Each structure stands twice: as C-alpha cells, then as structure tokens.
Amino acid sequence: MSARSQWPSASGASSSPKEASVRRQWALWSRTLAPLRPLDAPRARASAWDASWPLKQEPLSVRRARQLVTAQLFDWAVAELGDTAELLVSELVTNALRHTRGPLRLNLRLSDSHLLCEVEDTESAGPVRNVAGPDAEGGRGTELLDLLAHAWGSVRTATGKSVWFALHRPDGPAGSERARVTPW
C-alpha cells in the first residue's frame, strides 16, 4: 500500500478535523519533497501563457534574456510591455550573474491583468537596497524596479531564490491596478 493511498480522499465524507489536518500536512510535505526541476532546464509549462528558459552563467545571457523577452511578448501580442520588461529583466539577470554562481532560469507568465517576470538563481540571499551616489555607475536596480514595476519582490526557493516583478497590461481588465500580484 502506498503512503498516499492510506489517507482518505479530500471528498471523503467521514473525515475528522485531525484527518483533514494530516492530509494537508501530507500534501505540503509531498510537494516539498518532490523532485526539483534543475535551473538548467526550463520550468514545466502550465499553459500557453507560460514561458521558461535556462540561462548560462555568462555575460551573453543578459542579451539572450532581452531577446527572449522581446520575442515572447511579441508572440503574446503584448509588445507594448517590451521596453520596460526588457530593461527590468536585463537588470535582474545582470544582478544574478554578478552576485551568484550557477545556472539561472528566466520565467514569464501572462495573465489577464499583468505580466509576471521571474529570474531564479542558486543564491538564497535576497536583493539588497543600496543608496547610489550621483556619480555611481551601479546600484540603482531596486530603484528601477520601484519606478517601473507595478510590484516586485524576492522569494526563497528550494534551489535558491526567485526575484520577480509584475507589469500591468494596458489592455487588462478594469480595476486591475489594485489587483494583488503574487509570484508563481
């Protein structure tokens, strides 16, 4: 008998609160312990509105990420988001290359109200806000995200972290400006 089959189904009518709690915990642990998809492979596509590409730990990955984003947004007929998405993805990939080692993965997801862009890497430490001086050549990435993205953040993952941002679709549904955005 498999461990999974020993728990009653979610639709079971004779389930006690303790059994329901055990089922929830089992579901959480089974997702946590499931085999991870390595960052040097694309994330599995949940729909036609998801895209994912592995990126190498090399400077050319920044240009490749910009090209991938531009082409995908054109395919999805939301090219008007291209310039901003390209700039912010370029910033995230550059930071991942500078501050981490190992493979990266670029993920895009388009919904009715927004575009969600994510760069995954193998470092668990999140981005750090710096106050850049007027003559500094770098250190303005979080300022760019604050100015251009509707929302952005960083989430720890089993393989490191994911830094993401969301851009609202100009043709999105009414009231979407206040919609809560969460990563994957």
DACORCOR-V637960 format. One record per residue. RES is the residue in one small letter. PHI is phi in degrees with one decimal (none if undefined). PSI is psi in degrees with one decimal (* if undefined). OMEGA is omega in whole degrees, 0 to 359 (NA if undefined). Layout:
RES_PHI_PSI_OMEGA ; RES_PHI_PSI_OMEGA
This chain:
m_none_129.3_180 ; s_-75.6_155.9_180 ; a_-62.7_-34.1_181 ; r_-66.9_-40.0_185 ; s_-74.3_-10.9_180 ; q_-77.6_-13.3_179 ; w_-97.0_137.2_179 ; p_-63.0_154.1_180 ; s_-67.8_160.0_181 ; a_-62.8_-24.5_181 ; s_-89.9_2.6_181 ; g_-63.4_127.7_184 ; a_-75.1_-26.1_185 ; s_-100.2_51.1_181 ; s_-106.3_128.4_179 ; s_-84.6_164.7_178 ; p_-59.1_-34.8_179 ; k_-67.1_-41.9_178 ; e_-63.4_-40.2_178 ; a_-62.9_-40.6_178 ; s_-64.6_-42.4_179 ; v_-64.0_-41.3_178 ; r_-61.1_-43.1_179 ; r_-62.7_-45.3_179 ; q_-62.3_-41.9_179 ; w_-61.0_-43.1_179 ; a_-63.1_-42.6_179 ; l_-63.2_-46.0_181 ; w_-67.1_-38.0_181 ; s_-66.6_-35.5_175 ; r_-68.9_-38.4_181 ; t_-67.2_-39.4_184 ; l_-91.3_-0.5_179 ; a_-63.3_150.5_179 ; p_-58.0_136.5_181 ; l_-86.6_144.1_174 ; r_-84.4_120.4_183 ; p_-62.3_153.8_182 ; l_-68.0_-18.4_179 ; d_-86.2_16.5_174 ; a_-129.7_150.9_177 ; p_-65.4_151.3_174 ; r_-69.6_147.8_179 ; a_-62.6_138.5_180 ; r_-81.8_122.1_177 ; a_-84.4_-26.3_181 ; s_-159.1_178.5_177 ; a_-70.1_-9.5_182 ; w_-102.0_16.5_174 ; d_-117.1_141.7_175 ; a_-143.6_146.3_183 ; s_-152.0_140.2_179 ; w_-142.3_136.0_171 ; p_-75.5_148.1_178 ; l_-126.5_142.0_179 ; k_-81.6_160.1_178 ; q_-83.2_72.6_180 ; e_-151.7_152.2_182 ; p_-57.4_-31.1_180 ; l_-63.8_-16.4_180 ; s_-65.1_-26.8_179 ; v_-65.9_-47.8_178 ; r_-63.7_-42.6_180 ; r_-61.4_-42.2_179 ; a_-61.2_-43.7_178 ; r_-60.9_-44.3_180 ; q_-64.1_-42.3_180 ; l_-62.8_-44.0_180 ; v_-63.3_-47.4_181 ; t_-59.8_-46.4_181 ; a_-64.9_-42.4_182 ; q_-67.5_-41.6_179 ; l_-65.8_-34.4_175 ; f_-64.3_-44.5_178 ; d_-61.0_-36.2_180 ; w_-83.9_0.4_179 ; a_62.7_37.8_174 ; v_-129.3_43.2_182 ; a_-60.6_-20.5_179 ; e_-63.9_-19.2_176 ; l_-87.4_-6.0_190 ; g_-59.0_-48.7_184 ; d_-61.3_-47.7_181 ; t_-67.5_-45.5_180 ; a_-61.9_-41.3_180 ; e_-61.9_-45.2_180 ; l_-62.7_-47.7_184 ; l_-71.2_-37.8_176 ; v_-64.2_-40.6_177 ; s_-58.1_-41.9_179 ; e_-65.0_-45.6_181 ; l_-65.2_-42.7_180 ; v_-66.9_-41.4_178 ; t_-59.5_-46.1_179 ; n_-62.5_-41.1_179 ; a_-63.3_-40.0_179 ; l_-66.8_-37.7_182 ; r_-74.8_-33.1_191 ; h_-112.9_2.4_180 ; t_-134.6_169.2_172 ; r_-123.7_151.2_177 ; g_101.3_-178.4_185 ; p_-72.5_161.4_177 ; l_-125.8_162.7_173 ; r_-141.3_133.7_177 ; l_-103.3_127.2_179 ; n_-125.4_139.9_174 ; l_-127.5_143.6_175 ; r_-141.7_129.5_180 ; l_-109.5_128.0_176 ; s_-118.4_-178.3_179 ; d_-60.7_-33.3_187 ; s_-106.9_-22.0_185 ; h_-155.4_165.8_172 ; l_-106.2_128.3_178 ; l_-110.7_122.3_179 ; c_-115.8_139.7_185 ; e_-142.3_138.9_172 ; v_-121.1_119.6_179 ; e_-99.8_142.7_175 ; d_-144.2_-177.8_187 ; t_-97.6_4.7_179 ; e_-96.5_132.3_183 ; s_-84.7_-20.5_181 ; a_-71.7_134.4_181 ; g_-79.9_174.8_179 ; p_-64.3_149.7_180 ; v_-114.9_130.1_177 ; r_-77.5_128.5_176 ; n_-117.4_149.4_173 ; v_-97.1_108.4_182 ; a_-85.5_135.4_176 ; g_-71.2_165.3_182 ; p_-63.0_-24.9_181 ; d_-101.0_1.0_182 ; a_-68.6_141.7_180 ; e_-84.6_-17.5_182 ; g_-141.3_-171.5_176 ; g_90.8_15.8_182 ; r_-113.2_13.2_183 ; g_-61.0_-45.6_180 ; t_-69.0_-30.2_176 ; e_-65.2_-41.8_177 ; l_-61.5_-44.0_179 ; l_-61.6_-43.3_179 ; d_-61.0_-40.4_184 ; l_-76.8_-38.2_191 ; l_-105.0_-26.3_183 ; a_-92.2_147.4_175 ; h_-67.3_-41.4_179 ; a_-151.8_154.9_175 ; w_-156.7_163.2_180 ; g_-176.8_-175.2_180 ; s_-136.6_137.7_181 ; v_-130.6_131.6_174 ; r_-71.5_142.2_178 ; t_-125.5_174.6_179 ; a_-66.6_-22.7_181 ; t_-105.6_-1.7_181 ; g_153.8_-108.3_178 ; k_-149.9_166.8_175 ; s_-130.7_125.3_174 ; v_-106.2_128.3_188 ; w_-133.5_159.7_170 ; f_-146.1_157.7_179 ; a_-124.1_139.7_174 ; l_-120.7_133.7_178 ; h_-74.5_140.4_174 ; r_-77.4_131.3_178 ; p_-63.1_-28.3_180 ; d_-96.4_14.9_181 ; g_-67.9_169.9_181 ; p_-63.9_153.1_179 ; a_-59.6_141.6_179 ; g_83.1_2.4_183 ; s_-71.9_-13.3_179 ; e_-61.0_-28.7_182 ; r_-99.6_2.6_184 ; a_-65.3_139.5_178 ; r_-74.3_131.7_181 ; v_-112.0_128.6_176 ; t_-130.7_145.8_178 ; p_-70.8_157.2_179 ; w_-4.2_*_NA
